Amino acid sequence: MKTENIEDIYELTPIQKGILFHSLYAPEFGQYFFQTRFALQGNLNSVAFEQAWQQVVSRHTILRSGFYWEDVDNPLQVVYKQVNLPLEQQDWRGLDPVEQDKRLTAFLKCDRQQGFDLSQECQMRLTLFRCADQYYQFIWSRHFLIVDGWSAPMVLDEVVQFYEAFCQGQTLSLAPSIPFQNYIDWLQQQDLSKAEVFWRRVLQGVKAPTPLTHLYADDVGSLANQDEQYNDQQIILSEAKTAALQSLAKQHQLTLNTLIQGAWAILLSRYSGEKDVVYGCTVSGRPADLVGAESIVGMLVNTLPVRVKINPEQSLLSWLKQLQAQLVEMRQYEYSPLVDVQGWSDVPRGMPLFESIVVFENLPVPPSLREGNRSIEVSKFTNFYKINYSITVVIMPGSSLVLGINYDFSCIDVATINGILTHFEIILHCMATHPEIPIKDLSILTQTEQRLALEWEKEITFDFDFKETSPIDQNQVQVSV
């Protein structure tokens, strides 16, 4: 470690420690590697583009940080004064589109396999492929230790602003960035004793995670032999269905997030057969009492357990209001380290509190990233990432709600995931159209499945008319499914 280039050294946040542990424990899985791909159209000034990224790296301490964990009791993050982030470039204009796609696919896979040396000075890579005179593929790879979902748009926003300024020969003056250490200092001032009381009460009686075993493939071994372990599936709700959900939320003072979490809790209950379920929920972790928290670039998000009890007889609407009150109360303790929360529960060490998480990506979209505000058109935005949960439900709000699932396909097949997404859409539609019905009457069957179920029920229902001489109770031989 070159000490003359070190600006600061401090401890990791609890969630950073967890991410570091999983990344080091099983590096072959490439967990917490994030890869974002953009198509760029226009007359790109690659020199200004590289300078813009370099300027943003210089502004934010977390983007100039490496990690040190050997021979120390607690791992440390080391902030460097200067870090060079080169823009790797290749010109593919002489290749036909088929060959370009083939090479891009191979690069994306190789890039993911390469991962990051977390002890190095920068946990990001930038790669630009020129596919035509005014068409590029750009890949931004980074480790989740340094940039959370909230921070990523802020980084891109600043890159765009600096790029536009450099192209015009102007100097851009932004407000000074807020160091990530401010958040760490805030965390260390929080009273964990109050959080402990809250979580012990919430998790009392929970002894194991809600199982997902009913969703696992019968032949798990056949799925485990694939090159990569995680994949994404998505569906997009129509604007009409999205508007109906938004109308329901507004009419009853609910949030869209509450509706989504309620739907997932009900699905977990149906899949597991349990009326008391636990799943994880990712929160922004940006406290209102930390000055400038919303503009800090770093890893501030946290994932915490949500325990939901489901009374099938209760009306859906009253249950959703109850769930929302529970989620609001939990926000007071967003700073709670998950490892401590686990210790305050009855779930044994070594066993997770939950096997699925819900991520509601209600992220800010800076003006510079909106359509019509750029000299370069950005399209075909895609994300690839791996985290250590079997199922991650990702919701992206908008005029058409996007429901996505990132899943471990070493144990769950794509047909199952597509089925879950279909159930999700059905149950949300049912919420919007029949909010007052009892939870037990919420159906997750498609219209075709409902019709087949009714026909099947009619065919296998036997009602024998036994005479008074028969010693057998009629109720014992009447079978209805």
C-alpha positions as CSV (number, residue, x, y, z in Angstrom):
1,M,0.0,0.0,0.0
2,K,1.5,3.3,-1.1
3,T,0.9,5.6,1.9
4,E,1.8,8.8,0.1
5,N,-1.3,8.5,-2.0
6,I,-3.7,7.8,0.9
7,E,-6.2,10.4,1.8
8,D,-8.1,8.7,4.5
9,I,-8.8,5.3,6.2
10,Y,-12.0,4.3,8.0
11,E,-14.1,1.3,8.8
12,L,-16.8,-0.2,6.6
13,T,-20.5,0.1,7.2
14,P,-22.2,-3.1,8.5
15,I,-23.8,-3.8,5.1
16,Q,-20.4,-3.2,3.4
17,K,-18.9,-5.8,5.8
18,G,-21.6,-8.3,4.7
19,I,-21.0,-7.6,1.0
20,L,-17.2,-7.9,1.5
21,F,-17.6,-11.2,3.3
22,H,-19.8,-12.8,0.6
23,S,-17.5,-11.4,-2.2
24,L,-14.4,-12.9,-0.5
25,Y,-16.0,-16.1,0.7
26,A,-17.1,-17.3,-2.8
27,P,-15.3,-15.2,-5.4
28,E,-16.0,-17.8,-8.1
29,F,-19.7,-16.7,-8.0
30,G,-19.0,-13.1,-8.8
31,Q,-21.6,-11.8,-6.3
32,Y,-22.3,-8.1,-6.0
33,F,-20.7,-7.4,-9.4
34,F,-22.8,-4.9,-11.3
35,Q,-22.5,-4.4,-15.1
36,T,-24.5,-1.6,-16.8
37,R,-24.7,-1.5,-20.6
38,F,-25.8,1.5,-22.7
39,A,-26.1,2.1,-26.4
40,L,-24.9,5.6,-27.3
41,Q,-25.9,7.4,-30.5
42,G,-24.5,10.6,-31.8
43,N,-21.1,12.3,-32.4
44,L,-19.4,11.2,-29.1
45,N,-16.3,13.0,-28.0
46,S,-14.5,10.1,-26.4
47,V,-11.8,12.4,-24.9
48,A,-14.4,14.6,-23.1
49,F,-16.3,11.5,-22.1
50,E,-13.2,10.0,-20.4
51,Q,-12.4,13.3,-18.7
52,A,-15.9,13.6,-17.4
53,W,-15.7,10.2,-15.7
54,Q,-12.3,11.1,-14.3
55,Q,-13.7,14.3,-12.9
56,V,-16.5,12.5,-11.1
57,V,-14.1,10.0,-9.6
58,S,-12.1,12.8,-8.3
59,R,-15.1,14.4,-6.7
60,H,-16.3,11.4,-4.6
61,T,-14.2,9.6,-2.0
62,I,-16.0,6.2,-2.3
63,L,-15.1,6.0,-6.0
64,R,-11.4,6.3,-5.0
65,S,-11.6,3.6,-2.4
66,G,-10.1,0.2,-2.0
67,F,-10.5,-2.3,0.8
68,Y,-8.1,-3.9,3.3
69,W,-9.0,-6.9,5.5
70,E,-5.9,-8.9,6.1
71,D,-4.3,-8.8,9.6
72,V,-6.9,-6.4,11.0
73,D,-9.8,-7.0,13.4
74,N,-12.2,-5.0,11.3
75,P,-11.9,-4.5,7.6
76,L,-11.0,-1.0,6.4
77,Q,-11.7,1.2,3.4
78,V,-8.8,3.2,2.1
79,V,-9.5,6.4,0.2
80,Y,-6.8,7.4,-2.3
81,K,-6.0,11.0,-3.2
82,Q,-5.6,10.3,-6.9
83,V,-7.0,7.4,-9.0
84,N,-6.7,6.9,-12.7
85,L,-9.8,5.4,-14.3
86,P,-9.0,4.8,-18.0
87,L,-11.7,4.4,-20.7
88,E,-10.8,1.3,-22.6
89,Q,-11.8,1.7,-26.3
90,Q,-12.1,-0.6,-29.3
91,D,-13.2,0.2,-32.8
92,W,-15.5,-2.4,-34.3
93,R,-16.7,-0.5,-37.3
94,G,-15.0,-3.0,-39.7
95,L,-17.0,-5.9,-38.3
96,D,-20.5,-7.0,-39.4
97,P,-23.3,-6.7,-36.8
98,V,-23.4,-10.4,-36.2
99,E,-19.7,-10.5,-35.3
100,Q,-20.1,-7.4,-33.2
101,D,-22.9,-9.0,-31.1
102,K,-20.8,-12.2,-30.8
103,R,-17.8,-10.3,-29.5
104,L,-19.9,-8.1,-27.2
105,T,-21.5,-11.2,-25.6
106,A,-18.1,-12.7,-25.1
107,F,-16.7,-9.5,-23.6
108,L,-19.6,-9.2,-21.1
109,K,-19.1,-12.7,-19.9
110,C,-15.4,-12.3,-19.6
111,D,-15.8,-9.0,-17.8
112,R,-18.1,-10.6,-15.2
113,Q,-15.7,-13.5,-14.7
114,Q,-12.8,-11.1,-14.2
115,G,-14.6,-9.4,-11.2
116,F,-12.6,-7.0,-9.1
117,D,-9.5,-7.1,-6.9
118,L,-11.1,-5.3,-3.9
119,S,-7.7,-4.3,-2.5
120,Q,-7.1,-2.1,-5.6
121,E,-7.6,1.7,-5.7
122,C,-10.8,1.7,-7.8
123,Q,-13.6,-0.7,-8.1
124,M,-14.9,0.4,-11.5
125,R,-14.2,-0.3,-15.2
126,L,-15.2,1.6,-18.3
127,T,-15.3,0.1,-21.8
128,L,-16.4,1.7,-25.0
129,F,-17.0,-0.1,-28.3
130,R,-17.5,1.9,-31.5
131,C,-19.8,-0.1,-33.7
132,A,-20.6,2.6,-36.3
133,D,-19.7,6.2,-37.0
134,Q,-22.3,7.4,-34.5
135,Y,-23.2,4.3,-32.6
136,Y,-21.4,2.9,-29.5
137,Q,-21.8,0.3,-26.8
138,F,-20.7,1.4,-23.4
139,I,-20.2,-0.8,-20.4
140,W,-19.9,0.5,-16.8
141,S,-18.7,-2.2,-14.5
142,R,-18.5,-1.7,-10.7
143,H,-18.7,-3.4,-7.4
144,F,-21.7,-2.9,-5.2
145,L,-19.4,-2.0,-2.3
146,I,-19.0,1.5,-3.6
147,V,-22.2,2.5,-5.5
148,D,-25.8,1.6,-4.5
149,G,-28.8,1.9,-6.7
150,W,-29.6,5.4,-5.5
151,S,-26.0,6.6,-6.2
152,A,-25.7,5.3,-9.8
153,P,-28.1,7.9,-11.4
154,M,-26.2,10.6,-9.5
155,V,-22.9,9.5,-10.9
156,L,-24.3,9.3,-14.4
157,D,-25.9,12.7,-14.0
158,E,-22.5,14.3,-13.1
159,V,-20.8,12.5,-15.9
160,V,-23.3,13.9,-18.4
161,Q,-23.0,17.4,-17.0
162,F,-19.2,17.4,-17.1
163,Y,-19.3,15.9,-20.6
164,E,-21.5,18.6,-22.0
165,A,-19.4,21.3,-20.4
166,F,-16.1,19.9,-21.7
167,C,-17.6,19.5,-25.2
168,Q,-18.4,23.2,-25.2
169,G,-15.1,24.2,-23.7
170,Q,-16.7,25.4,-20.5
171,T,-15.9,24.9,-16.8
172,L,-18.6,23.3,-14.7
173,S,-18.8,24.2,-11.0
174,L,-20.8,21.8,-8.9
175,A,-21.5,22.0,-5.2
176,P,-18.8,20.2,-3.1
177,S,-19.5,16.5,-2.7
178,I,-20.4,15.1,0.7
179,P,-17.9,12.5,1.8
180,F,-19.2,8.9,2.4
181,Q,-17.5,9.1,5.8
182,N,-20.3,11.5,6.9
183,Y,-22.7,8.6,6.7
184,I,-20.4,6.3,8.6
185,D,-20.0,8.9,11.4
186,W,-23.8,9.2,11.5
187,L,-24.2,5.4,11.8
188,Q,-21.9,5.2,14.7
189,Q,-24.0,7.7,16.6
190,Q,-27.2,5.7,16.4
191,D,-28.7,4.0,19.5
192,L,-28.8,0.2,18.7
193,S,-30.5,-0.5,22.0
194,K,-33.8,1.0,20.7
195,A,-33.4,-1.0,17.5
196,E,-32.9,-4.2,19.4
197,V,-36.1,-3.7,21.4
198,F,-38.0,-3.1,18.1
199,W,-36.6,-6.1,16.2
200,R,-36.9,-8.5,19.1
201,R,-40.6,-7.7,19.3
202,V,-41.1,-7.9,15.5
203,L,-39.2,-11.2,15.1
204,Q,-40.4,-13.0,18.2
205,G,-41.2,-16.6,17.4
206,V,-39.5,-16.6,14.0
207,K,-37.2,-19.6,14.0
208,A,-36.5,-20.2,10.3
209,P,-36.8,-18.4,7.0
210,T,-39.9,-18.7,4.9
211,P,-39.0,-21.7,2.6
212,L,-38.8,-21.4,-1.1
213,T,-38.2,-25.2,-1.6
214,H,-41.6,-25.6,-3.4
215,L,-40.2,-23.4,-6.1
216,Y,-37.0,-25.3,-6.6
217,A,-36.5,-27.5,-9.7
218,D,-36.9,-31.2,-9.1
219,D,-33.5,-31.9,-10.7
220,V,-31.4,-29.1,-9.2
221,G,-28.2,-30.8,-10.3
222,S,-29.0,-30.4,-13.9
223,L,-29.3,-26.6,-13.5
224,A,-26.2,-26.2,-11.4
225,N,-23.8,-27.1,-14.3
226,Q,-24.4,-23.8,-16.2
227,D,-21.7,-21.2,-16.8
228,E,-23.5,-18.4,-14.9
229,Q,-25.7,-18.6,-11.9
230,Y,-28.1,-15.6,-12.1
231,N,-30.5,-14.3,-14.6
232,D,-33.3,-11.8,-15.0
233,Q,-36.9,-12.0,-16.2
234,Q,-39.3,-9.1,-16.5
235,I,-42.9,-8.3,-17.4
236,I,-44.3,-4.8,-18.1
237,L,-47.8,-4.0,-16.8
238,S,-50.0,-2.1,-19.2
239,E,-50.5,1.6,-18.6
240,A,-54.2,0.9,-17.7
241,K,-53.3,-1.7,-15.1
242,T,-50.5,0.6,-13.7
243,A,-53.0,3.5,-13.5
244,A,-55.5,1.3,-11.7
245,L,-52.9,0.5,-9.0
246,Q,-51.9,4.1,-8.7
247,S,-55.5,5.1,-8.3
248,L,-56.1,2.5,-5.6
249,A,-53.0,3.7,-3.7
250,K,-54.0,7.3,-4.0
251,Q,-57.7,6.7,-3.0
252,H,-56.7,4.9,0.2
253,Q,-53.5,6.7,1.1
254,L,-51.4,3.7,0.3
255,T,-48.0,3.7,-1.5
256,L,-47.3,1.6,-4.6
257,N,-44.5,0.0,-2.6
258,T,-47.1,-1.2,0.0
259,L,-49.2,-2.9,-2.8
260,I,-46.1,-4.6,-4.2
261,Q,-44.9,-5.9,-0.8
262,G,-48.4,-7.0,0.0
263,A,-48.6,-9.0,-3.2
264,W,-45.2,-10.6,-2.6
265,A,-46.2,-11.5,1.0
266,I,-49.4,-13.2,-0.2
267,L,-47.5,-15.1,-2.9
268,L,-45.0,-16.3,-0.4
269,S,-47.8,-17.5,1.8
270,R,-49.4,-19.4,-1.1
271,Y,-46.1,-20.9,-2.2
272,S,-44.9,-21.9,1.3
273,G,-48.3,-22.8,2.9
274,E,-47.5,-20.5,5.8
275,K,-49.6,-17.6,7.2
276,D,-46.6,-16.0,8.9
277,V,-43.9,-15.1,6.3
278,V,-40.6,-13.2,6.3
279,Y,-38.9,-11.6,3.3
280,G,-36.2,-9.0,2.9
281,C,-36.9,-5.4,1.9
282,T,-34.2,-3.1,0.6
283,V,-34.4,0.5,2.0
284,S,-32.6,3.6,0.8
285,G,-30.8,4.1,4.2
286,R,-30.7,7.8,3.6
287,P,-31.8,9.4,6.9
288,A,-33.6,12.7,7.0
289,D,-31.5,13.9,9.9
290,L,-28.2,13.5,8.0
291,V,-27.5,16.7,6.1
292,G,-27.2,16.0,2.4
293,A,-27.9,12.3,2.7
294,E,-29.8,12.3,-0.6
295,S,-26.7,13.4,-2.5
296,I,-24.0,11.1,-1.0
297,V,-22.5,8.7,-3.4
298,G,-21.7,5.4,-1.8
299,M,-23.3,2.2,-0.3
300,L,-26.1,3.4,1.9
301,V,-28.9,1.0,1.1
302,N,-29.8,-1.7,3.7
303,T,-31.8,-4.9,3.5
304,L,-34.0,-5.7,6.5
305,P,-36.6,-8.3,7.3
306,V,-40.3,-7.7,6.9
307,R,-42.5,-10.1,8.9
308,V,-46.1,-10.3,7.7
309,K,-48.9,-12.2,9.3
310,I,-51.7,-13.1,6.9
311,N,-55.3,-13.6,8.1
312,P,-57.2,-15.2,5.1
313,E,-60.5,-13.9,6.5
314,Q,-59.3,-10.2,6.7
315,S,-60.2,-7.8,4.0
316,L,-57.4,-7.0,1.6
317,L,-57.7,-3.2,2.1
318,S,-57.6,-3.3,5.9
319,W,-54.6,-5.7,5.8
320,L,-52.7,-3.4,3.3
321,K,-53.2,-0.4,5.6
322,Q,-51.9,-2.5,8.5
323,L,-48.9,-3.5,6.4
324,Q,-48.2,0.1,5.5
325,A,-48.2,1.2,9.2
326,Q,-45.8,-1.6,9.9
327,L,-43.4,-0.5,7.1
328,V,-43.6,3.1,8.3
329,E,-42.6,2.1,11.8
330,M,-39.7,0.0,10.4
331,R,-38.3,3.1,8.7
332,Q,-37.2,4.5,12.1
333,Y,-34.7,1.6,12.3
334,E,-33.4,1.5,8.8
335,Y,-29.9,1.9,10.1
336,S,-30.0,-1.5,11.9
337,P,-27.2,-3.8,10.8
338,L,-28.7,-7.0,9.4
339,V,-26.1,-9.2,11.2
340,D,-27.3,-7.7,14.5
341,V,-31.0,-8.1,13.6
342,Q,-30.3,-11.8,12.9
343,G,-28.7,-12.1,16.3
344,W,-31.8,-10.6,17.9
345,S,-34.0,-13.3,16.4
346,D,-34.5,-16.9,17.2
347,V,-33.1,-18.0,13.8
348,P,-29.9,-19.9,14.3
349,R,-26.6,-18.4,13.2
350,G,-25.6,-19.7,9.8
351,M,-29.2,-19.8,8.6
352,P,-30.6,-16.7,6.8
353,L,-33.5,-14.7,8.1
354,F,-35.0,-14.7,4.6
355,E,-34.5,-16.2,1.1
356,S,-36.1,-13.6,-1.0
357,I,-36.0,-9.8,-1.1
358,V,-38.1,-7.0,-2.6
359,V,-36.4,-3.9,-4.1
360,F,-38.6,-1.0,-5.1
361,E,-36.4,1.2,-7.3
362,N,-38.1,4.5,-6.8
363,L,-34.9,6.3,-7.8
364,P,-34.5,10.0,-8.7
365,V,-34.0,10.7,-12.4
366,P,-31.8,13.8,-12.7
367,P,-32.7,16.4,-15.4
368,S,-29.6,15.7,-17.4
369,L,-30.6,12.0,-17.8
370,R,-34.1,12.7,-19.1
371,E,-35.0,12.5,-22.8
372,G,-34.2,15.5,-24.9
373,N,-31.6,16.9,-22.5
374,R,-28.5,15.2,-24.0
375,S,-26.4,15.7,-27.1
376,I,-25.9,11.9,-27.0
377,E,-28.9,9.6,-27.2
378,V,-28.9,6.8,-24.6
379,S,-30.9,3.7,-25.3
380,K,-31.0,-0.1,-24.7
381,F,-30.1,0.3,-21.0
382,T,-29.6,-3.1,-19.4
383,N,-28.2,-4.2,-16.0
384,F,-26.6,-7.4,-14.9
385,Y,-25.9,-8.2,-11.3
386,K,-25.6,-11.1,-8.8
387,I,-26.5,-11.0,-5.1
388,N,-26.7,-13.9,-2.6
389,Y,-30.5,-14.4,-2.6
390,S,-32.4,-17.0,-4.5
391,I,-35.1,-14.5,-5.6
392,T,-34.8,-10.8,-5.8
393,V,-38.1,-9.0,-6.8
394,V,-37.2,-5.7,-8.5
395,I,-39.9,-3.1,-9.2
396,M,-39.4,-0.1,-11.4
397,P,-42.3,2.4,-11.2
398,G,-43.4,4.5,-14.2
399,S,-46.3,4.9,-16.5
400,S,-46.0,1.2,-17.1
401,L,-44.8,-0.7,-14.0
402,V,-42.0,-3.1,-14.6
403,L,-41.9,-6.3,-12.5
404,G,-38.6,-8.1,-12.6
405,I,-37.0,-11.1,-10.8
406,N,-33.3,-11.7,-10.5
407,Y,-32.9,-15.4,-9.6
408,D,-30.5,-18.1,-8.9
409,F,-31.0,-20.5,-11.8
410,S,-28.8,-23.2,-10.3
411,C,-32.0,-24.1,-8.3
412,I,-35.0,-22.4,-9.9
413,D,-35.8,-22.7,-13.6
414,V,-37.1,-20.0,-15.9
415,A,-40.6,-21.5,-16.3
416,T,-41.1,-21.2,-12.5
417,I,-40.0,-17.5,-12.6
418,N,-42.3,-16.7,-15.5
419,G,-45.1,-18.4,-13.5
420,I,-44.3,-16.2,-10.5
421,L,-44.4,-13.1,-12.6
422,T,-47.8,-14.1,-14.0
423,H,-49.1,-14.7,-10.5
424,F,-47.8,-11.3,-9.5
425,E,-49.6,-9.6,-12.3
426,I,-52.8,-11.4,-11.6
427,I,-52.8,-10.6,-7.9
428,L,-52.0,-6.9,-8.5
429,H,-54.9,-6.7,-11.0
430,C,-57.2,-8.4,-8.4
431,M,-56.1,-5.8,-5.8
432,A,-56.9,-2.9,-8.1
433,T,-60.3,-4.3,-9.1
434,H,-61.5,-5.9,-5.8
435,P,-59.7,-4.2,-2.9
436,E,-62.4,-5.1,-0.3
437,I,-62.4,-8.8,-0.8
438,P,-61.1,-11.2,1.9
439,I,-57.5,-12.2,1.3
440,K,-58.5,-15.9,0.9
441,D,-60.5,-15.0,-2.2
442,L,-57.5,-13.5,-4.1
443,S,-56.9,-15.8,-7.0
444,I,-53.5,-16.3,-8.6
445,L,-54.9,-18.4,-11.4
446,T,-55.2,-17.3,-15.0
447,Q,-58.7,-17.3,-16.6
448,T,-57.7,-20.5,-18.5
449,E,-56.5,-22.1,-15.2
450,Q,-59.7,-21.1,-13.4
451,R,-61.8,-22.6,-16.1
452,L,-59.8,-25.9,-16.1
453,A,-59.9,-26.0,-12.3
454,L,-63.8,-25.7,-12.3
455,E,-64.1,-28.4,-14.9
456,W,-61.7,-30.6,-13.0
457,E,-63.6,-30.1,-9.8
458,K,-66.9,-31.1,-11.5
459,E,-65.3,-34.2,-12.9
460,I,-63.7,-35.5,-9.7
461,T,-66.5,-34.7,-7.3
462,F,-68.4,-37.8,-6.4
463,D,-71.7,-37.7,-4.6
464,F,-73.0,-41.2,-4.0
465,D,-76.5,-41.5,-2.7
466,F,-76.2,-44.2,-0.1
467,K,-79.5,-45.8,1.2
468,E,-80.3,-45.7,4.9
469,T,-78.9,-49.3,5.1
470,S,-75.3,-48.1,4.3
471,P,-73.1,-47.7,7.4
472,I,-70.8,-45.2,5.7
473,D,-71.2,-41.5,6.3
474,Q,-71.8,-39.7,3.0
475,N,-69.5,-36.9,3.9
476,Q,-66.6,-39.3,4.2
477,V,-66.8,-40.3,0.5
478,Q,-67.6,-36.9,-1.1
479,V,-64.3,-35.6,-2.5
480,S,-64.0,-32.1,-3.8
481,V,-60.7,-30.4,-5.0
